[in-house]
Amino acid sequence: MATYTCGDCSMSVKDLTCGTCGSELIYAEVGENSVGVSQCPNDHGKIKSPMCCGSDMSVE
């Protein structure tokens, strides 16, 4: 279970799930710049990982 935390205000988000199949999204990095994404393990797609206070939230 990935937990995303803001380095500025300490807000956290967890339990992101796919709306199609209900599976928990898995953190991954894609591209040359290692952009953080949360993706469905059943290949239903991916989203950019959460942001807070203008920056990407770190993943635990």
C-alpha distance matrix in Angstrom:
0.0 3.8 6.5 9.9 13.0 16.7 18.9 21.9 21.2 17.9 16.5 12.7 10.7 7.2 6.5 8.7 10.2 13.3 16.5 18.3 16.3 13.5 10.8 7.4 8.5 8.0 9.5 13.0 16.4 19.5 23.2 25.6 24.2 20.6 19.4 15.7 14.4 11.5 12.7 12.8 12.8 16.0 17.8 18.2 18.0 16.1 16.4 16.9 14.0 14.8 17.9 19.3 22.8 23.7 21.2 17.9 15.1 13.6 10.0 8.6
3.8 0.0 3.8 6.5 9.8 13.3 15.5 18.6 18.3 15.2 14.0 10.3 8.5 6.0 6.9 8.1 10.6 13.6 16.8 18.9 17.6 15.0 12.5 8.7 8.1 7.1 7.1 10.8 13.7 17.0 20.5 22.7 21.0 17.5 16.2 12.4 11.6 9.3 11.5 12.7 13.3 16.7 17.8 18.1 17.1 14.6 14.2 14.0 10.8 11.6 14.4 16.0 19.4 20.2 17.5 14.2 11.3 9.9 6.4 5.9
6.5 3.8 0.0 3.8 6.5 10.2 12.6 15.4 14.7 11.5 10.3 6.7 5.7 4.5 7.3 8.9 12.2 15.5 18.2 20.9 20.0 17.1 15.2 11.4 10.9 10.4 9.7 13.1 15.4 18.8 22.0 23.9 21.7 18.5 16.9 13.2 13.0 11.2 14.1 15.6 16.7 20.0 20.8 20.7 19.3 16.5 15.2 14.4 10.8 10.4 12.6 13.4 16.6 17.9 15.5 12.6 9.3 8.2 5.6 5.3
9.9 6.5 3.8 0.0 3.8 7.0 9.6 12.4 12.1 9.5 8.4 5.4 5.1 6.2 9.5 9.7 13.4 16.2 18.7 21.6 21.3 18.7 17.0 13.4 11.9 11.5 9.7 12.7 14.1 17.3 20.2 21.9 19.3 16.4 14.5 11.0 11.4 10.5 14.0 16.2 17.9 21.1 21.3 20.9 19.0 15.7 13.7 12.1 8.4 7.3 9.0 9.8 13.0 14.1 11.7 9.0 5.5 5.4 4.4 6.4
13.0 9.8 6.5 3.8 0.0 3.8 6.3 8.9 8.6 5.9 5.7 4.3 6.6 8.8 12.5 13.1 16.9 19.8 22.0 25.1 25.0 22.2 20.7 17.1 15.7 15.2 13.1 15.7 16.6 19.7 22.2 23.5 20.4 18.0 16.2 13.2 14.3 14.0 17.6 20.0 21.7 24.9 25.0 24.6 22.4 19.0 16.7 14.6 10.9 9.0 9.1 8.5 11.0 12.8 10.6 8.9 5.1 5.3 6.4 7.8
16.7 13.3 10.2 7.0 3.8 0.0 3.8 5.5 5.8 4.8 5.4 6.3 8.9 12.0 15.6 15.6 19.4 22.0 23.9 27.1 27.4 24.8 23.6 20.1 18.4 18.0 15.5 17.6 17.8 20.5 22.5 23.4 20.0 18.3 16.3 13.9 15.4 15.9 19.6 22.3 24.4 27.5 27.1 26.5 24.0 20.4 17.5 14.9 11.7 9.2 7.7 6.0 7.5 9.6 7.8 7.5 4.7 6.4 9.1 11.1
18.9 15.5 12.6 9.6 6.3 3.8 0.0 3.8 6.1 5.7 8.2 9.5 12.4 15.1 18.8 19.0 22.7 25.3 27.4 30.5 30.7 28.1 26.6 23.0 21.2 20.2 17.4 19.0 18.7 21.5 23.1 23.4 19.9 18.4 17.0 15.2 17.5 18.4 22.1 25.0 26.8 30.1 29.6 29.3 26.7 23.0 20.3 17.3 14.2 12.3 10.4 8.6 8.7 10.6 8.5 8.8 6.9 7.2 10.4 11.9
21.9 18.6 15.4 12.4 8.9 5.5 3.8 0.0 3.8 6.0 8.3 10.9 14.0 17.2 20.9 21.0 24.7 27.2 29.0 32.2 32.8 30.2 29.1 25.5 23.7 23.2 20.5 22.1 21.7 24.2 25.5 25.8 22.1 21.1 19.4 17.9 19.9 20.9 24.7 27.6 29.7 32.7 32.2 31.5 28.8 25.1 22.0 19.0 16.2 13.7 11.0 8.2 6.8 9.5 8.7 10.4 9.2 10.6 13.8 15.5
21.2 18.3 14.7 12.1 8.6 5.8 6.1 3.8 0.0 3.8 5.6 9.0 12.3 15.8 19.5 19.9 23.7 26.4 27.9 31.3 31.8 29.0 28.2 24.8 23.5 23.4 21.2 23.4 23.4 26.1 27.8 28.4 24.9 23.5 21.5 19.5 21.0 21.3 25.0 27.5 29.8 32.7 32.4 31.5 29.0 25.6 22.5 19.9 16.9 13.8 11.6 8.3 7.5 11.1 10.9 12.3 10.3 12.0 14.6 15.9
17.9 15.2 11.5 9.5 5.9 4.8 5.7 6.0 3.8 0.0 3.8 6.3 10.0 13.0 16.7 17.7 21.5 24.6 26.3 29.7 29.8 26.7 25.7 22.2 21.2 21.0 19.0 21.5 22.0 25.0 27.2 28.0 24.6 22.8 20.9 18.4 19.7 19.6 23.3 25.5 27.4 30.5 30.6 29.9 27.7 24.3 21.6 19.3 15.9 13.2 12.0 9.4 10.0 13.2 12.2 12.3 9.4 10.2 12.1 12.7
16.5 14.0 10.3 8.4 5.7 5.4 8.2 8.3 5.6 3.8 0.0 3.8 7.1 10.5 14.1 14.9 18.7 21.7 23.1 26.6 26.9 23.8 23.2 19.8 19.0 19.5 17.9 20.7 21.6 24.4 26.8 28.1 24.9 22.9 20.6 17.8 18.4 17.8 21.3 23.3 25.5 28.3 28.5 27.4 25.4 22.2 19.4 17.6 14.3 11.1 10.4 8.0 9.7 12.8 12.2 12.0 9.0 10.7 12.0 13.0
12.7 10.3 6.7 5.4 4.3 6.3 9.5 10.9 9.0 6.3 3.8 0.0 3.8 6.8 10.6 11.7 15.4 18.6 20.4 23.7 23.7 20.5 19.7 16.2 15.6 16.1 14.9 18.0 19.4 22.4 25.1 26.7 23.8 21.4 19.1 15.9 16.1 15.0 18.4 20.1 22.1 25.0 25.4 24.5 22.7 19.7 17.3 15.9 12.3 9.8 10.4 9.3 12.0 14.4 13.1 11.7 8.2 9.3 9.5 10.2
10.7 8.5 5.7 5.1 6.6 8.9 12.4 14.0 12.3 10.0 7.1 3.8 0.0 3.8 7.2 7.9 11.7 14.9 16.6 19.9 19.9 16.8 16.2 12.8 12.3 13.4 12.9 16.2 18.1 20.9 23.8 26.0 23.4 20.7 18.2 14.8 14.1 12.3 15.4 16.8 19.0 21.6 22.1 21.0 19.5 16.7 14.5 13.8 10.5 8.2 10.1 10.2 13.6 15.3 14.1 12.0 8.9 10.2 9.5 10.6
7.2 6.0 4.5 6.2 8.8 12.0 15.1 17.2 15.8 13.0 10.5 6.8 3.8 0.0 3.8 5.8 9.3 12.8 15.0 18.0 17.3 14.1 13.1 9.7 9.9 11.0 11.4 15.1 17.7 20.5 23.9 26.2 24.1 21.0 18.8 15.1 13.9 11.3 13.8 14.6 16.3 19.0 20.0 19.2 18.2 15.8 14.5 14.5 11.3 10.2 12.9 13.6 17.1 18.6 16.9 14.3 11.2 11.5 9.5 9.8
6.5 6.9 7.3 9.5 12.5 15.6 18.8 20.9 19.5 16.7 14.1 10.6 7.2 3.8 0.0 3.8 6.2 9.9 12.1 14.9 13.9 10.4 9.6 6.5 7.8 9.9 11.5 15.2 18.3 20.8 24.4 27.1 25.4 22.2 19.9 16.2 14.2 11.0 12.5 12.3 13.9 16.2 17.7 16.7 16.4 14.7 14.1 15.0 12.5 12.1 15.3 16.6 20.3 21.4 19.8 16.9 14.3 14.5 12.0 12.1
8.7 8.1 8.9 9.7 13.1 15.6 19.0 21.0 19.9 17.7 14.9 11.7 7.9 5.8 3.8 0.0 3.8 7.1 9.4 12.3 12.0 9.2 8.6 5.8 5.7 8.5 10.1 13.4 16.3 18.4 21.8 24.8 23.2 20.2 17.6 14.1 11.5 8.2 9.6 9.7 12.1 14.2 15.0 13.6 13.0 11.2 10.5 11.9 9.9 9.9 13.5 15.4 19.3 19.8 18.3 15.4 13.4 14.2 12.1 13.3
10.2 10.6 12.2 13.4 16.9 19.4 22.7 24.7 23.7 21.5 18.7 15.4 11.7 9.3 6.2 3.8 0.0 3.8 6.3 8.8 8.2 5.5 5.4 4.3 5.2 8.9 11.5 14.5 17.6 19.2 22.7 25.9 24.9 21.8 19.3 16.1 12.9 9.3 9.1 7.8 10.2 11.4 12.7 11.0 11.3 10.7 11.0 13.4 12.3 13.0 16.7 18.9 22.7 22.9 21.6 18.5 16.9 17.6 15.2 16.2
13.3 13.6 15.5 16.2 19.8 22.0 25.3 27.2 26.4 24.6 21.7 18.6 14.9 12.8 9.9 7.1 3.8 0.0 3.8 5.4 5.7 4.8 5.4 6.3 6.3 9.9 12.6 14.8 17.7 18.6 21.9 25.4 24.7 21.9 19.4 16.6 13.0 9.6 8.2 6.1 9.0 9.1 9.9 7.6 8.5 8.9 10.1 13.3 13.2 14.5 18.1 20.8 24.5 24.3 23.0 19.9 19.0 19.9 17.6 19.0
16.5 16.8 18.2 18.7 22.0 23.9 27.4 29.0 27.9 26.3 23.1 20.4 16.6 15.0 12.1 9.4 6.3 3.8 0.0 3.8 5.9 5.6 8.1 9.6 10.0 13.7 16.2 18.3 20.9 21.5 24.5 28.1 27.4 24.9 22.1 19.5 15.8 12.8 11.5 9.5 12.4 11.6 12.2 9.0 10.3 11.2 11.9 15.2 15.6 16.2 19.6 22.0 25.7 25.5 24.8 22.1 21.3 22.6 20.7 22.2
18.3 18.9 20.9 21.6 25.1 27.1 30.5 32.2 31.3 29.7 26.6 23.7 19.9 18.0 14.9 12.3 8.8 5.4 3.8 0.0 3.8 6.1 8.3 10.9 11.3 14.6 17.5 19.1 21.8 22.0 24.9 28.6 28.4 25.9 23.4 21.0 17.3 14.3 12.1 9.3 11.5 9.6 10.3 7.1 9.6 11.8 13.5 17.1 17.9 19.1 22.6 25.3 29.0 28.5 27.6 24.7 24.1 25.2 23.0 24.4
16.3 17.6 20.0 21.3 25.0 27.4 30.7 32.8 31.8 29.8 26.9 23.7 19.9 17.3 13.9 12.0 8.2 5.7 5.9 3.8 0.0 3.8 5.6 9.0 10.4 13.5 16.8 18.7 21.8 22.4 25.6 29.3 29.2 26.3 24.1 21.5 17.8 14.5 12.1 8.6 9.8 8.0 10.0 8.1 11.0 13.0 15.1 18.5 18.7 20.2 23.9 26.5 30.2 30.0 28.7 25.5 24.6 25.1 22.5 23.3
13.5 15.0 17.1 18.7 22.2 24.8 28.1 30.2 29.0 26.7 23.8 20.5 16.8 14.1 10.4 9.2 5.5 4.8 5.6 6.1 3.8 0.0 3.8 6.6 8.9 12.2 15.6 18.1 21.4 22.6 26.0 29.5 29.0 25.9 23.6 20.6 17.2 13.5 12.0 9.0 10.4 10.0 12.2 10.4 12.5 13.4 14.8 17.9 17.4 18.3 22.0 24.3 28.0 28.2 26.9 23.8 22.4 22.9 20.2 20.8
10.8 12.5 15.2 17.0 20.7 23.6 26.6 29.1 28.2 25.7 23.2 19.7 16.2 13.1 9.6 8.6 5.4 5.4 8.1 8.3 5.6 3.8 0.0 3.8 6.3 9.0 12.7 15.1 18.6 20.1 23.7 27.1 26.6 23.4 21.5 18.4 15.2 11.5 9.7 6.7 7.2 7.8 10.5 9.8 11.6 12.2 13.9 16.7 16.0 17.5 21.3 23.7 27.5 27.6 25.8 22.4 20.9 20.8 17.8 18.2
7.4 8.7 11.4 13.4 17.1 20.1 23.0 25.5 24.8 22.2 19.8 16.2 12.8 9.7 6.5 5.8 4.3 6.3 9.6 10.9 9.0 6.6 3.8 0.0 3.8 6.4 9.8 12.8 16.4 18.4 22.1 25.2 24.4 21.0 19.2 15.8 12.9 9.2 8.5 6.9 7.8 9.9 11.9 11.5 12.1 11.5 12.6 14.7 13.3 14.6 18.4 20.6 24.4 24.7 22.7 19.3 17.5 17.2 14.1 14.5
8.5 8.1 10.9 11.9 15.7 18.4 21.2 23.7 23.5 21.2 19.0 15.6 12.3 9.9 7.8 5.7 5.2 6.3 10.0 11.3 10.4 8.9 6.3 3.8 0.0 3.8 6.7 9.5 12.9 14.7 18.4 21.6 20.7 17.4 15.5 12.2 9.2 5.4 5.0 4.8 6.7 9.4 10.2 10.0 9.5 8.1 9.2 11.2 10.0 12.0 15.8 18.5 22.3 22.0 19.9 16.4 15.1 15.0 12.2 13.4
8.0 7.1 10.4 11.5 15.2 18.0 20.2 23.2 23.4 21.0 19.5 16.1 13.4 11.0 9.9 8.5 8.9 9.9 13.7 14.6 13.5 12.2 9.0 6.4 3.8 0.0 3.8 6.5 10.2 12.5 16.3 19.2 18.5 15.0 13.7 10.4 8.1 5.2 5.2 6.4 6.7 10.3 10.9 11.9 10.9 9.1 10.3 11.4 10.0 12.6 16.1 18.9 22.5 22.1 19.5 15.7 14.4 13.5 10.4 11.4
9.5 7.1 9.7 9.7 13.1 15.5 17.4 20.5 21.2 19.0 17.9 14.9 12.9 11.4 11.5 10.1 11.5 12.6 16.2 17.5 16.8 15.6 12.7 9.8 6.7 3.8 0.0 3.8 7.1 10.1 13.8 16.3 15.2 11.6 10.4 7.0 5.8 4.6 6.4 9.1 9.9 13.4 13.2 14.2 12.3 9.4 9.8 9.6 7.8 10.7 13.8 16.7 20.0 19.4 16.4 12.6 11.6 10.4 7.7 9.5
13.0 10.8 13.1 12.7 15.7 17.6 19.0 22.1 23.4 21.5 20.7 18.0 16.2 15.1 15.2 13.4 14.5 14.8 18.3 19.1 18.7 18.1 15.1 12.8 9.5 6.5 3.8 0.0 3.8 6.6 10.3 12.9 12.3 8.7 8.2 5.9 5.4 6.2 7.1 10.2 10.6 13.9 12.8 14.4 12.1 9.4 10.2 9.7 9.0 12.6 15.1 18.4 21.4 20.1 17.0 13.3 13.3 11.9 10.0 12.0
16.4 13.7 15.4 14.1 16.6 17.8 18.7 21.7 23.4 22.0 21.6 19.4 18.1 17.7 18.3 16.3 17.6 17.7 20.9 21.8 21.8 21.4 18.6 16.4 12.9 10.2 7.1 3.8 0.0 3.8 7.1 9.3 8.6 4.9 5.2 4.5 5.9 8.6 9.8 13.2 13.9 16.8 15.2 16.7 13.8 10.9 11.1 9.6 9.6 13.1 14.9 18.2 20.7 19.0 15.7 12.4 13.3 12.1 11.2 13.8
19.5 17.0 18.8 17.3 19.7 20.5 21.5 24.2 26.1 25.0 24.4 22.4 20.9 20.5 20.8 18.4 19.2 18.6 21.5 22.0 22.4 22.6 20.1 18.4 14.7 12.5 10.1 6.6 3.8 0.0 3.8 7.0 7.5 5.1 5.3 6.6 7.2 10.2 10.6 13.9 14.8 17.0 14.6 16.1 13.0 10.5 11.1 9.9 11.3 14.9 16.5 20.1 22.4 20.1 17.3 14.3 15.9 15.3 14.8 17.5
23.2 20.5 22.0 20.2 22.2 22.5 23.1 25.5 27.8 27.2 26.8 25.1 23.8 23.9 24.4 21.8 22.7 21.9 24.5 24.9 25.6 26.0 23.7 22.1 18.4 16.3 13.8 10.3 7.1 3.8 0.0 3.8 5.5 5.3 6.3 9.2 10.4 13.7 14.1 17.3 18.2 20.2 17.4 18.8 15.5 13.3 13.6 12.1 13.9 17.2 18.2 21.6 23.5 20.8 18.1 15.7 17.9 17.6 17.7 20.5
25.6 22.7 23.9 21.9 23.5 23.4 23.4 25.8 28.4 28.0 28.1 26.7 26.0 26.2 27.1 24.8 25.9 25.4 28.1 28.6 29.3 29.5 27.1 25.2 21.6 19.2 16.3 12.9 9.3 7.0 3.8 0.0 3.8 5.6 7.9 11.2 13.3 16.8 17.5 20.9 21.6 23.7 21.1 22.6 19.3 16.9 16.9 14.9 16.3 19.3 19.7 22.9 24.3 21.4 18.6 16.7 19.1 18.5 19.1 21.8
24.2 21.0 21.7 19.3 20.4 20.0 19.9 22.1 24.9 24.6 24.9 23.8 23.4 24.1 25.4 23.2 24.9 24.7 27.4 28.4 29.2 29.0 26.6 24.4 20.7 18.5 15.2 12.3 8.6 7.5 5.5 3.8 0.0 3.8 5.6 9.2 12.0 15.6 17.2 20.8 22.0 24.4 21.9 23.0 19.6 16.6 15.8 13.1 14.1 16.7 16.6 19.5 20.7 17.8 15.0 13.3 15.9 15.5 16.6 19.6
20.6 17.5 18.5 16.4 18.0 18.3 18.4 21.1 23.5 22.8 22.9 21.4 20.7 21.0 22.2 20.2 21.8 21.9 24.9 25.9 26.3 25.9 23.4 21.0 17.4 15.0 11.6 8.7 4.9 5.1 5.3 5.6 3.8 0.0 3.8 6.3 9.2 12.6 14.2 17.8 18.7 21.4 19.4 20.6 17.4 14.3 13.8 11.4 11.7 14.7 15.3 18.4 20.1 17.8 14.6 12.0 13.9 13.0 13.5 16.3
19.4 16.2 16.9 14.5 16.2 16.3 17.0 19.4 21.5 20.9 20.6 19.1 18.2 18.8 19.9 17.6 19.3 19.4 22.1 23.4 24.1 23.6 21.5 19.2 15.5 13.7 10.4 8.2 5.2 5.3 6.3 7.9 5.6 3.8 0.0 3.8 6.5 10.2 12.2 16.0 17.6 20.2 18.0 18.6 15.1 11.8 10.6 7.7 8.5 11.5 12.1 15.5 17.5 15.0 12.1 9.4 11.7 11.7 12.4 15.8
15.7 12.4 13.2 11.0 13.2 13.9 15.2 17.9 19.5 18.4 17.8 15.9 14.8 15.1 16.2 14.1 16.1 16.6 19.5 21.0 21.5 20.6 18.4 15.8 12.2 10.4 7.0 5.9 4.5 6.6 9.2 11.2 9.2 6.3 3.8 0.0 3.8 7.1 9.8 13.5 15.2 18.1 16.5 17.0 13.8 10.2 8.9 6.2 5.6 8.9 10.4 13.7 16.3 14.6 11.5 8.1 9.2 9.0 9.1 12.5
14.4 11.6 13.0 11.4 14.3 15.4 17.5 19.9 21.0 19.7 18.4 16.1 14.1 13.9 14.2 11.5 12.9 13.0 15.8 17.3 17.8 17.2 15.2 12.9 9.2 8.1 5.8 5.4 5.9 7.2 10.4 13.3 12.0 9.2 6.5 3.8 0.0 3.8 6.2 10.0 12.2 14.7 13.1 13.2 10.1 6.4 5.5 4.3 4.6 8.4 11.0 14.6 17.7 16.2 13.6 10.1 10.8 11.2 10.3 13.5
11.5 9.3 11.2 10.5 14.0 15.9 18.4 20.9 21.3 19.6 17.8 15.0 12.3 11.3 11.0 8.2 9.3 9.6 12.8 14.3 14.5 13.5 11.5 9.2 5.4 5.2 4.6 6.2 8.6 10.2 13.7 16.8 15.6 12.6 10.2 7.1 3.8 0.0 3.8 7.1 9.5 12.2 11.3 11.2 8.8 5.5 5.4 6.2 5.5 8.6 12.1 15.4 18.9 18.0 15.7 12.1 11.7 12.0 10.2 12.7
12.7 11.5 14.1 14.0 17.6 19.6 22.1 24.7 25.0 23.3 21.3 18.4 15.4 13.8 12.5 9.6 9.1 8.2 11.5 12.1 12.1 12.0 9.7 8.5 5.0 5.2 6.4 7.1 9.8 10.6 14.1 17.5 17.2 14.2 12.2 9.8 6.2 3.8 0.0 3.8 6.3 8.6 7.5 7.8 5.9 4.0 6.4 8.6 9.0 12.2 15.6 19.0 22.5 21.5 19.3 15.7 15.5 15.6 13.4 15.5
12.8 12.7 15.6 16.2 20.0 22.3 25.0 27.6 27.5 25.5 23.3 20.1 16.8 14.6 12.3 9.7 7.8 6.1 9.5 9.3 8.6 9.0 6.7 6.9 4.8 6.4 9.1 10.2 13.2 13.9 17.3 20.9 20.8 17.8 16.0 13.5 10.0 7.1 3.8 0.0 3.8 5.3 5.4 5.6 5.8 6.2 9.0 11.9 12.3 14.9 18.6 21.8 25.4 24.6 22.6 19.1 18.6 18.6 16.1 17.5
12.8 13.3 16.7 17.9 21.7 24.4 26.8 29.7 29.8 27.4 25.5 22.1 19.0 16.3 13.9 12.1 10.2 9.0 12.4 11.5 9.8 10.4 7.2 7.8 6.7 6.7 9.9 10.6 13.9 14.8 18.2 21.6 22.0 18.7 17.6 15.2 12.2 9.5 6.3 3.8 0.0 3.8 5.6 7.7 8.7 9.4 12.4 14.9 15.0 17.8 21.4 24.6 28.2 27.5 25.1 21.4 20.7 20.0 17.1 17.9
16.0 16.7 20.0 21.1 24.9 27.5 30.1 32.7 32.7 30.5 28.3 25.0 21.6 19.0 16.2 14.2 11.4 9.1 11.6 9.6 8.0 10.0 7.8 9.9 9.4 10.3 13.4 13.9 16.8 17.0 20.2 23.7 24.4 21.4 20.2 18.1 14.7 12.2 8.6 5.3 3.8 0.0 3.8 5.7 8.2 10.4 13.8 16.9 17.5 20.2 23.9 27.1 30.7 29.9 27.8 24.3 23.7 23.4 20.6 21.6
17.8 17.8 20.8 21.3 25.0 27.1 29.6 32.2 32.4 30.6 28.5 25.4 22.1 20.0 17.7 15.0 12.7 9.9 12.2 10.3 10.0 12.2 10.5 11.9 10.2 10.9 13.2 12.8 15.2 14.6 17.4 21.1 21.9 19.4 18.0 16.5 13.1 11.3 7.5 5.4 5.6 3.8 0.0 3.8 5.4 8.1 11.8 14.9 16.2 19.2 22.7 26.1 29.6 28.3 26.4 23.0 23.0 23.0 20.7 22.2
18.2 18.1 20.7 20.9 24.6 26.5 29.3 31.5 31.5 29.9 27.4 24.5 21.0 19.2 16.7 13.6 11.0 7.6 9.0 7.1 8.1 10.4 9.8 11.5 10.0 11.9 14.2 14.4 16.7 16.1 18.8 22.6 23.0 20.6 18.6 17.0 13.2 11.2 7.8 5.6 7.7 5.7 3.8 0.0 3.8 7.2 10.4 14.0 15.6 18.1 21.5 24.8 28.4 27.2 25.6 22.5 22.6 23.1 21.1 22.9
18.0 17.1 19.3 19.0 22.4 24.0 26.7 28.8 29.0 27.7 25.4 22.7 19.5 18.2 16.4 13.0 11.3 8.5 10.3 9.6 11.0 12.5 11.6 12.1 9.5 10.9 12.3 12.1 13.8 13.0 15.5 19.3 19.6 17.4 15.1 13.8 10.1 8.8 5.9 5.8 8.7 8.2 5.4 3.8 0.0 3.8 7.1 10.5 12.6 15.3 18.5 22.1 25.4 23.9 22.4 19.3 19.8 20.6 19.0 21.3
16.1 14.6 16.5 15.7 19.0 20.4 23.0 25.1 25.6 24.3 22.2 19.7 16.7 15.8 14.7 11.2 10.7 8.9 11.2 11.8 13.0 13.4 12.2 11.5 8.1 9.1 9.4 9.4 10.9 10.5 13.3 16.9 16.6 14.3 11.8 10.2 6.4 5.5 4.0 6.2 9.4 10.4 8.1 7.2 3.8 0.0 3.8 6.9 8.9 11.9 15.0 18.6 21.9 20.4 18.7 15.5 16.2 17.0 15.6 18.2
16.4 14.2 15.2 13.7 16.7 17.5 20.3 22.0 22.5 21.6 19.4 17.3 14.5 14.5 14.1 10.5 11.0 10.1 11.9 13.5 15.1 14.8 13.9 12.6 9.2 10.3 9.8 10.2 11.1 11.1 13.6 16.9 15.8 13.8 10.6 8.9 5.5 5.4 6.4 9.0 12.4 13.8 11.8 10.4 7.1 3.8 0.0 3.8 6.1 8.6 11.5 15.1 18.4 16.8 15.4 12.5 13.4 14.9 14.3 17.3
16.9 14.0 14.4 12.1 14.6 14.9 17.3 19.0 19.9 19.3 17.6 15.9 13.8 14.5 15.0 11.9 13.4 13.3 15.2 17.1 18.5 17.9 16.7 14.7 11.2 11.4 9.6 9.7 9.6 9.9 12.1 14.9 13.1 11.4 7.7 6.2 4.3 6.2 8.6 11.9 14.9 16.9 14.9 14.0 10.5 6.9 3.8 0.0 3.8 6.5 8.7 12.5 15.4 13.6 11.9 9.1 10.6 12.3 12.4 15.9
14.0 10.8 10.8 8.4 10.9 11.7 14.2 16.2 16.9 15.9 14.3 12.3 10.5 11.3 12.5 9.9 12.3 13.2 15.6 17.9 18.7 17.4 16.0 13.3 10.0 10.0 7.8 9.0 9.6 11.3 13.9 16.3 14.1 11.7 8.5 5.6 4.6 5.5 9.0 12.3 15.0 17.5 16.2 15.6 12.6 8.9 6.1 3.8 0.0 3.8 6.7 10.3 13.6 12.5 10.3 7.0 7.3 8.9 8.9 12.4
14.8 11.6 10.4 7.3 9.0 9.2 12.3 13.7 13.8 13.2 11.1 9.8 8.2 10.2 12.1 9.9 13.0 14.5 16.2 19.1 20.2 18.3 17.5 14.6 12.0 12.6 10.7 12.6 13.1 14.9 17.2 19.3 16.7 14.7 11.5 8.9 8.4 8.6 12.2 14.9 17.8 20.2 19.2 18.1 15.3 11.9 8.6 6.5 3.8 0.0 3.8 6.9 10.5 10.1 8.7 6.1 5.9 8.7 9.5 12.9
17.9 14.4 12.6 9.0 9.1 7.7 10.4 11.0 11.6 12.0 10.4 10.4 10.1 12.9 15.3 13.5 16.7 18.1 19.6 22.6 23.9 22.0 21.3 18.4 15.8 16.1 13.8 15.1 14.9 16.5 18.2 19.7 16.6 15.3 12.1 10.4 11.0 12.1 15.6 18.6 21.4 23.9 22.7 21.5 18.5 15.0 11.5 8.7 6.7 3.8 0.0 3.8 7.0 6.3 5.3 4.3 5.2 8.9 11.1 14.5
19.3 16.0 13.4 9.8 8.5 6.0 8.6 8.2 8.3 9.4 8.0 9.3 10.2 13.6 16.6 15.4 18.9 20.8 22.0 25.3 26.5 24.3 23.7 20.6 18.5 18.9 16.7 18.4 18.2 20.1 21.6 22.9 19.5 18.4 15.5 13.7 14.6 15.4 19.0 21.8 24.6 27.1 26.1 24.8 22.1 18.6 15.1 12.5 10.3 6.9 3.8 0.0 3.8 5.3 5.6 6.4 6.3 9.9 12.5 15.4
22.8 19.4 16.6 13.0 11.0 7.5 8.7 6.8 7.5 10.0 9.7 12.0 13.6 17.1 20.3 19.3 22.7 24.5 25.7 29.0 30.2 28.0 27.5 24.4 22.3 22.5 20.0 21.4 20.7 22.4 23.5 24.3 20.7 20.1 17.5 16.3 17.7 18.9 22.5 25.4 28.2 30.7 29.6 28.4 25.4 21.9 18.4 15.4 13.6 10.5 7.0 3.8 0.0 3.8 5.7 8.4 8.9 12.2 15.3 18.1
23.7 20.2 17.9 14.1 12.8 9.6 10.6 9.5 11.1 13.2 12.8 14.4 15.3 18.6 21.4 19.8 22.9 24.3 25.5 28.5 30.0 28.2 27.6 24.7 22.0 22.1 19.4 20.1 19.0 20.1 20.8 21.4 17.8 17.8 15.0 14.6 16.2 18.0 21.5 24.6 27.5 29.9 28.3 27.2 23.9 20.4 16.8 13.6 12.5 10.1 6.3 5.3 3.8 0.0 3.8 7.1 9.2 12.5 15.7 19.0
21.2 17.5 15.5 11.7 10.6 7.8 8.5 8.7 10.9 12.2 12.2 13.1 14.1 16.9 19.8 18.3 21.6 23.0 24.8 27.6 28.7 26.9 25.8 22.7 19.9 19.5 16.4 17.0 15.7 17.3 18.1 18.6 15.0 14.6 12.1 11.5 13.6 15.7 19.3 22.6 25.1 27.8 26.4 25.6 22.4 18.7 15.4 11.9 10.3 8.7 5.3 5.6 5.7 3.8 0.0 3.8 6.3 9.1 12.5 15.8
17.9 14.2 12.6 9.0 8.9 7.5 8.8 10.4 12.3 12.3 12.0 11.7 12.0 14.3 16.9 15.4 18.5 19.9 22.1 24.7 25.5 23.8 22.4 19.3 16.4 15.7 12.6 13.3 12.4 14.3 15.7 16.7 13.3 12.0 9.4 8.1 10.1 12.1 15.7 19.1 21.4 24.3 23.0 22.5 19.3 15.5 12.5 9.1 7.0 6.1 4.3 6.4 8.4 7.1 3.8 0.0 3.8 6.4 9.3 12.9
15.1 11.3 9.3 5.5 5.1 4.7 6.9 9.2 10.3 9.4 9.0 8.2 8.9 11.2 14.3 13.4 16.9 19.0 21.3 24.1 24.6 22.4 20.9 17.5 15.1 14.4 11.6 13.3 13.3 15.9 17.9 19.1 15.9 13.9 11.7 9.2 10.8 11.7 15.5 18.6 20.7 23.7 23.0 22.6 19.8 16.2 13.4 10.6 7.3 5.9 5.2 6.3 8.9 9.2 6.3 3.8 0.0 3.8 6.6 9.8
13.6 9.9 8.2 5.4 5.3 6.4 7.2 10.6 12.0 10.2 10.7 9.3 10.2 11.5 14.5 14.2 17.6 19.9 22.6 25.2 25.1 22.9 20.8 17.2 15.0 13.5 10.4 11.9 12.1 15.3 17.6 18.5 15.5 13.0 11.7 9.0 11.2 12.0 15.6 18.6 20.0 23.4 23.0 23.1 20.6 17.0 14.9 12.3 8.9 8.7 8.9 9.9 12.2 12.5 9.1 6.4 3.8 0.0 3.8 6.8
10.0 6.4 5.6 4.4 6.4 9.1 10.4 13.8 14.6 12.1 12.0 9.5 9.5 9.5 12.0 12.1 15.2 17.6 20.7 23.0 22.5 20.2 17.8 14.1 12.2 10.4 7.7 10.0 11.2 14.8 17.7 19.1 16.6 13.5 12.4 9.1 10.3 10.2 13.4 16.1 17.1 20.6 20.7 21.1 19.0 15.6 14.3 12.4 8.9 9.5 11.1 12.5 15.3 15.7 12.5 9.3 6.6 3.8 0.0 3.8
8.6 5.9 5.3 6.4 7.8 11.1 11.9 15.5 15.9 12.7 13.0 10.2 10.6 9.8 12.1 13.3 16.2 19.0 22.2 24.4 23.3 20.8 18.2 14.5 13.4 11.4 9.5 12.0 13.8 17.5 20.5 21.8 19.6 16.3 15.8 12.5 13.5 12.7 15.5 17.5 17.9 21.6 22.2 22.9 21.3 18.2 17.3 15.9 12.4 12.9 14.5 15.4 18.1 19.0 15.8 12.9 9.8 6.8 3.8 0.0
